[in-house]
Amino acid sequence: MKTAKDDMQLVATTIRTLAMDGVQRAKSGHPGMPMGCAEIAAVLWLKALRHNPSDPAWPNRDRFVLSAGHGSMLLYSMLHLSGYDLAIDDLKSFRQWGSRTPGHPEFGHTPGVETTTGPLGQGVGNAVGMALAQELLRAEFNAGEALIDHFVYALAGDGDMMEGVSYEAASLAGHWALGRLIVIYDSNGITIEGPADLALSEDVAARFAACGWHVQEVDGHDCDAIESALAAARGENARPSLVIAKTRIAKGSPGREGSEESHGAPLGEDEVKKTKENLGCDPDGTFCVNERVYEIFAQKRKELEKEYDNWKSKFGKTVKGDLKKRWDRFYGAVDADALRGALPVFETGKNVATRSAGGKVLEALFRELPNIVGGSADLAPSNKSFVKGYGETGKGAIGRNIHFGIREHAMGAIQNGIAYYGGFIPYSATFFVFMDYMRPPVRLAALAGLRSIYVFTHDSFFVGEDGPTHQPIEQLAAARAIPKLSVIRPADAEETREAWLAALSGDAGPTAILLTRQDVPVLERGTGGALGLHRGAYVLWDPKRALDVILMASGSEVHIALDAAKELESAGIGARVVSFPSWDLFEKQPESYRQGVLPTAVSRRVVIEAGLSMGWERHAGDGALYITLEHFGASAPAGVLAERFGFTKDTIVARVRSHLGR
């Protein structure tokens, strides 16, 4: 599409005024970045991006990630002008209750928004994940026909470049040679506190070049230069590209251009009017869009629709028969019940570490689900997260086993990018204590409702000799505190299989599966086996006498609770054992089921878990006995720690009897 310079400038001016007006009406927001990036956005949407506003989920669309999510009015303005289902009234309700234009972009909330961004650096990692997902999809479906040939664009700022996650992700993108990834760096030299050089003096171009990127520098207000740089980036197939665009924050504002005062606050009514006068606009008009701007974007949509129709035709001719069945497996729901028959069954009484059981389950899943991909933060031998025979993503190579290196933060952000991309089911693996290194992307996955699966092994002080630095104590409570994150701590190998199936179910968002380093026995169960895991908690064992107390436990403590309950019965005390792998799954159950497991009439309850007691009161009630760990661990063999910390059958029996006064 040929667009005259005057038209491009008119579009850029429109972006600036919409950004100013949205933030001013909301009385909060970040006008400076959208105003400074107006030419970049105009070139991207009119010269570069291939997409279809009528089909926001088109698999071969170019992806655009606004990593600098505070500049959300830029994205909302472009979605509106481009023809997405986002009206001018939506822009007017920016940052208001119930609006489709929240302060930072939210995936699934606003049509055309590809990722939930705002915490800086995350979007860069998401874009790397999308670019990797594209290469994986190309490897599956591009035989003889270029069905998947789009690009992934991201717009990042100085703050993104300062956050460590962006550097971790950039290092991997260069190592993996993701040639269809293009990051535009809005280098305006301003952060909230003032000039960026208060805290940033390195040569960012040299840093990215050292990571294996193709790097260019342009005037971020020169549309022709931006267009040429993006074309050169698309032509560089062997390396990801960084386009450093030198811009002026709040470009066009007489009193705020180049100032940190425009970063995170409205310009003010007087300055908005002065800026509009400076830009040649009506100073009293608000949310004004010249009809010529709509005409420009309408013409662009016609061109895009032709490309879309051509792709759909090519897809229909190419993807058929067995290839169509494979495509549908990528983009269809997982039938967990049908899948169960292909997964391993574990022998009762056998001692199996749940991390080992998880590895066996994962091997079967790789055979059954061609779209499950993932890897570990350099811990695959310990996490049992590598599956032989399915290729590896490493230096210049693409495969379903991903080598993330020791980069938990980037691993989580990249994993989320794969999930945002669609088609794939991504998992990652590391020690549970290192969840602290990847908590931001886990939280964002929960907020966005992504089907990301986190395998966290070495889940308690039973790690043993590595000591308190590697023994998670507070992490379980911290994970459970994240809304919409399903946290599952299976008791044995059978529950581990069911935990994976729960994570793969159709309505699942992100799931954390917590697995043991140490062996635990495969428990004996009655009818239904370990299916009770899907209800979050279930009765594992009942005494042959009236109930006096309920023992609730998760993970590796369940078998100890079971041994204790049997001894308590021989002492005349009726103790029910409830395997409690998942609070969130249990809390979704009907009240009648929850009452059946934890009847109100039995008020004496005991919690047995190798972590903080925090939060258990919601199920244990008042006056419960907590056999938990309220302090850091220690370096010693696991058996010694169990004795010292009171996690043995004999200690539990003694404490329960004391608690009951019997």
N, C-alpha and C positions, 0 to 999 in steps of 0.2 A: 504494500500500500504506500503510495506516494503522499506525503503530507507536507504541505508548504511550511516554511519556517514560521510564518505568521500564525498558522494554525497550531503548530506545536507550542508556540509561546502562549497562545490563547488557552490551550489546555493546561499548561503549567501554571498560568495565572489563576485559572479556575481551581486547580488543586490547592493553591495557596489560600484563596479566599474561603473555600469550604473548610479547610483545616482551621483557619482563624475563627470562623463563625461557630464551628462545632465546639471548640474548646471554650470560646467566650460564653456561649449560651450555657454550657455545662458548669461554667465557673471553675473548671479544673481540667487538667490535661497537659499535653505536650505539643504546642504548636510549632516549635522551632524546627524539629526534624522533618515533618512533612513539608514545610515551606522550603527548607534547604534541599530536599530531594525531589522537588516538583518536576524538574527536567528528567531526572532519572526515571521517575514513574511514567511520565509521558512517553519516553522512548520504549520502556519495557512493554507497556500495554499496546502501543500502536505500531511498534516495529519488531518486537521480539517474541512475546508470549503467544503460544498456540494453546487455545482453550476454547470451551464452549459454554457460555453462561446458561444455556438451556440444559446442559448435561454436566453439572459440576463434578461428577464422578467418572467422567470419561477416562479410561485407563491410560491412554496415550497423551493426555494433556501435559503441557509443561507445568511444573510445580513452582509456585512462588511462596517463599517462606519469609515473613517479616520477622527476622530475629530481633531487631530493635522494636519490640512490640509496643513500647510506649508511644511510637508514632502511628498508632492505629487509625487515626483519622485519614492518613494517607491511603491505607488499604481500603477502608470503608468508602472513601471517595472514588477510588478506582473501580471497586466492585459495582458501585452505583452507576458510574458513567459507562462501564463496560456492558451493562445490561443484566446483571445478576438480580435476583429477587431481593433487592434492597432499595427502598424508595428514599426520596429526598427527606420525607418525614422521619425515616429511620436515622438519617444523619442529624436531624434536628433533636433527636432524643438521645444523643450521645451521652453515655455514662449515667443514664437514668434508670430507675427501677423498671424491670421488665423489658428493657429495650433490646434490640438485636445488635446494638453497637456498644458493647461493654468497653471499659477503659483499656483493656488489653484483649487482643484477638483470642477467641475461644472456638476450638474445633467442635463442629457439630451444632454450634449455636447460631452462626451466621453463614449463609450460603457463600461458597467461594473461599472461606478461610481454611487453609490447609493444615495449620498447626496451632496449638495453644502456646502463645509466647508471651514474654514479659520478663521473666527471670533471664537476665542477659547471658548469652552464649548458648543457651539451650537450642535456639533455632538453628544455629550453625551446625550443631550436632545432629539435629533432626534432618537438615538438608543432606548431610553426609549419609545418613541412614537411607534417605529416599534415593540418593544416587546409587548406593550399593544395592538396594532393592531392585532398582531398574536394571542393573547389570545382571542380577540373578534372574529376573524375568526375561530379559533378552536371551540369556543362555537357554531358557526353557522353550521359548516360543518364536525365536527369530530364525529358525532354520529355513533358509531359502527365501525368506520374505521379511523385510524390516517392519514388523508389526509394532515394535516398541522402539521408538527413536526420538523421544522427547528430551528436554533438558530440565535440570533442576536449578532454579535461581534462588538466591537468598540475598536479602539486604540487611547488612549489619553495620553497627556503629562503633565508636571508640570504646564504649562499655563492653560490647561483645568481644572486642579484641583483648581487653584486659582480663576478662574471666578465663580461668584456666581451662574450662571445659572446651572452649573454642580451639585452643592450641592442641589439646589432646585429640580432638576430632580432626583438626586440620592435618596433624601428623599422620593419622590413619588414612585420610583421603588421599594424600600424596603417595603413601606407601601402597595403597590399593590402585593407584592410577585411575581415579574416577574422572574420566575425561568429559563427562556430561554434567559436571557440577560447576556452576558459576556463582561465585560470591562477589557481590558488590559492596565495597567498604565505603560507607559514607564518612569520609575523613574530614569532619568539620572542626576538629580540635577543641571541642567544648564538652564538658561534663557538668553535672549539677553544681559542683563546688567551684568551677571556673575553668581555666584553660586545661586541656587534657595533659599538657606537659607538667602539671603539678605532680603527676604520678606515672606518666608514660613518656619515655624518651627513646625506646628502642626503635630500630629500623624494621617496621612491620613487613615491608616489602622483602627485605632480606630474610626475615624469619620464614615467610611463606615459601620463598624460593628455596631455602634450605630444606623445607619439608617436601620439595618436589612439585611445587605449584608453578603454573604459568602466571606471571604477574605483569600487569600494566598499570600505568597511572594516567588519569585524564582530568580535565576540567569538568567537574560535575554539573556545571551549568551550560555546557556546550553540547547541544543535542547531537550534532554531527559526530563529535568526538566520542560521545557515549555509544552511539549506534555502531561506529567503526570498532570500538573496543569490544563490544558484545559479539559482533560478527567474528572478530579474530578469536575470541574465546570459544565460540562454537566450532571454529575450525581446528582447535587444538584438541585432538582426540586422545592423546596419550597422558595428559595431565589435567587435574582440576585447575580452574582459573580464578584468580583474584583480580578484580578491577578496582583499583583504589581511586575513588572519585573525590577530588578536593572540592568541598562545598562550603557555603556560608550558612550557618544556622540562622533561621528566620529571614532568609533572603527576601529583600524587598521592604523590610520594616525599617523606617528611618531611625527609630530609637532603640531597636532591639537586635538588629542584624549583627551577628558575630558575638552576641552576649549570652552568658549563661542564664540571664534572666528570662530568656525565651524558652529555656529547656523544659521546665516542668511547671509552668504557670501561664494563665491567659495573658495576652498582651495588654489587655485593658481596653475599654471602649474607645478612648481617644486615640490610642496607638493603632487600633484596628482601622479606624476611619482614616488616619494619616497614611497607613500602609495601602489601603485601597486607592486613595488618591494618587499615591506614588506609583501604583500599578495600573492606573488609568481606569479604575472601576468606580462605580457609584458608591460613595462613602456611606450612604444611608441604606443601601441594599444589603440583604442578608441571604445566604444560601442561594446566590444567583448563579445560574448556569446558562450561558448564551446558547441559543438554539443551534448555532454552528458547531458547538462542542458535541451536542447530541448527534448531529448529522455525521460528524467525523467518526464517532464510535459506532453509529449504525452501519456506516459503510464498512468499517473494520469487521463488524459481526458477520456481514455477508461473506467476506473473504474467509473468515474462520469457519463458517458453516460449510463452505465448499470443501475445505480441508477435512473437516469432520466427516462429511458425507463420503468423501473418497476413502477415508480410513475405514469407515463402517463397511463399505462395499468390499474392500480388500480383506477385512477381517472375516466377513461372511464367506468369501471364496476360499480362504486359507484355513480357518479354524473350523474343522468339521471332523466327523468320525471320532477316532480315538483322541485326536488333538483337542477336539471340543470337550470330550469327557474330562480330559486332563485340566483344561481351562476351568471347567465347572467345579472341579475339586479345589482349585485355588480360590475361587470366589464364592463357593457354596458353604453352607453351614456344616459343622462336624456333627455326625450322628454318634454321640458318645456310647449309646447302648450297643450299636452295631460294631463299634470299634473295640469294645471290651473283649470280644471273643478272640481278637488278634493279639492281645496283650498277655504277658506272662502271669502265671499263677504260682504262688509261693507256698511251699510245704509247711504245714503247721508244725511248730516246735523248732524249726530250723533257725539258727541265728544269722541274721542278715542286717547289715547296716542299711538304713533307709537310703543313704546316698548311693549305695551299690544297687539297691532295688530300683532307684530312680534311673540309673544308667541303663539297666535292662529294659525298663519301660520305654526310655527314650530311643533305644535301638529299634524296638518294635514300631514306635511312632514314625521314625524315619522311613521305615518300609511302607507304612500305610498312608502317610500324609506327605506328599511331595512338596508341600509348601511350608513345612516346619523348618526353620533355620535358626541358628544361634551359635553361641560359643561362650567362652570363659575369659575372665581377666587373668590369663596365664595360670589357671588352676585346674585345667581340664582333667589331669590325672587324679586329682583329689576330689573334684566335683563329679567325676564320672559323666562329663558333659560332652565328650567327643565321640562321634559315631563313625567308625571306619567305613570307607568305601563310598563316601558321598562328596568328595572334593573338599578343598579348603580355600578359604579366602585369606590370602596372605600377600606377599609382595608380587604384584602383577598377576595374581591368580584369583579366580572367583569360584567359590564352592559353598555348600550348605553349612560346613563347619567354619565358624568365623574366629580368627585369632585377633582378639582385641588388645592383647598385651596388658600391661599393668595400668589400666586406665578405666577404673570403674565408672567415673563420672561420665566420660565420653561414651562408654559402653551403654549406659542407660539412655542417654540422649539419642544415640544412633539406633538403638533398639526401638525407641519410640518412633523415630523416623521411618523405620521399616513397617511398623504397625500403621502409622498414618498413611503410608503409601498404598496399602491395601493388598489383598491377595495372600500375603504371608502371615504366618504365625511365628513371631520371634520370641526366643527365650535367651536368657543370659544366666551366667552362673559365677558365683564367688562365695567366699566365706561370709557367714551371716554378720559377723562383726563389721565387715566392710560395707554393709548396707549404708553406713554413715557416709561413705564416699559417694554414694549414688542416690541419696534420698531425694534431691531436687527432681530428677527425672521420674522417680517412682511416684512422687506426689503429683507431678503433671500428668502422668499416665492415668492416675486415678481421677483427676479432674476432667480429663478428656475422654475417659471411658475406653481406653485402648486395651486391646487383647494382647498385652505383654505379659510374659510368664517369667518370673524371677526364681531361679533355683538358688537357695541359700543353704549351704551345707555347714557342717561343724557348728551346730546350732545351740550349743550350751557349754557349760563349764566342763563337760565330759570331753572336750577337746584335750584336756589334760596338760601335758608337759609344756606346751607352748605358752601357757601362763595367761594372766589376766588381760594382756594386750590383745589376745586372740580368742578370749572367752566372752561370748555375748551374754550380757546380763540384762541390760535395759533395752536392747534392740527389739525384743518381742513386744514389749509394751509400746514402744515407739512405732513399730509397724502397725499394730492394731489401732493406733490413734489416727491413722490416715483414713479419712472417709472414702468409701467405695473401693478400697484395696482389700481384696479377699486374702486373708492370711490363713494358711493351712499347715498345721504341724502334725503329720501323720504318726501314728503309734508304731507302725510296723510296715513291712513290705507290701502287704495287702492294701493297707490304707494309702500307701504311696501310689500304687496304681490308680486308685480311685481319686486321689488328689489331682493327678494329671488329667483324668477325664473331667473332673469338675472344672479345671482351668480351661479346658477346651470346649466347654458347653457353649451353646449359642448365645446366651445372655451374659456370658462372663466378661467382665472388664479385666483389669490387671489382677494377677494372682501371685502371691509369694508362697512358694512351697519350701518349708523348712525341714532339712534332713540331717540325720545324725552322722557323725564320724564313726561312732562305735557300733558294734553289732547289737541288735536287739532281737528277741525271739518273735517269730511269727505266731500271733496269738490264736488260740482256739475260739471259734465263734459258732453261734447257732445258725438258724435259717437266715439267709440274707447276707451272710458273710460281712464284708467291710462296706456294704452299700450304705450303711448308716452314716458314713463320712459325708455324703452329699446333704445330709440334714444338719451337719455341723457338730452334733453331739448325739450319742445314742447309748443305751444301756448295754454294756459289754458283759456284765455279770451281776446276777442277783443271788442273794443267800437263800437258803431253804427255810428261813425264819423271818419274822417281822423285821422291817427296816428300822434301824436305829440311826443310821448315818449314811450320807452319800459322799463317796470319794470321787472327786473330779480331777482328771489329769489329762495332759496332752503329751504327744511325742514319746520320748524314751522313758518318761516317768509312768506311763500307763501300765507296763508290765510289772513295775514295782508295786503300784497301787493294787493290782490284781493279786499279787502274792500276799500283800498285807491283808486284803479283804478276806482271803481264805483262812489266814491264821486268826483273824478277828472272829470269824464265825466259829472256829473251834473253841474260842474263849467265850462264846455265848453272845457275841455282838453281831447284829445283822448289818452288813455294809454293802451297799450297792456301788459298783464301779461304773462310772460314766467316762467313756472315751470322748474327749472334748477337743477335736482337732481344729475347729473353726468357730469362733464367736459369730462372725458375720453370717455364715451359712445358717447357724442355729437361730439367730435372731430373725431370719426370714421365714421361719416355720410358723405354722398356726399356733395359737395359744394352747390349743388342746394337746398338740404334740409336745410342746415345751413343758406343759404341766405333767405329761406322762413320764418325761425323763427326769424332771426336777419337781416333784410334787410339793406343793406348799406345806402339806402336812408333815413332811420330813424337813425340819428346820435345821437340824444339825448337819453341817457340811464341812468338808475338808478340801482344800485346794492343794494339789501336789504338782509343782512345776518348777523347773530349774531356771527361774528368772524372777523378775520383780513381781510382786503381788498386785501392782497397780492395775486397776480396772476390773479385777476379778470380783469385786464386791457386787457388781451388777448381776452376777449369777450366784454368788455364794451367800449373799445377804448379810444381815447383822450377826455378829457373834461367831463367824466362821473361823476355823483353824487354818492358818496358812503355813504350809511347808514349802517355802519358796526361798529365794536368795535375794537378800536386800543389800548386798555388798559385792565388790569385785571378787573374782576368783583368785586362784593361786597356781603356781607351777608345781605340779606333782602328777603322778599317774592317776588316771581317771578313777580307779577303784579307791585309792587313798582319799581323793577329793569327795567321793560319794560318802565315805565314812565320816570325814571331817565336817561335811556340810549337812549331814543328816538325811541323805537320800538312799536309805537302805530299808529293807522290809522291817527289820527289827526296830529301828528308830521310829519309823512311821507307826507301827503298831503301838509302841509305847506312848507316843505323843497323842494318838487318837484315844487310847484308853484313858490317859490323863485328862484329855479334853472332855470326855464323856463322864469322868468321875468313876470309871469302872476298871 
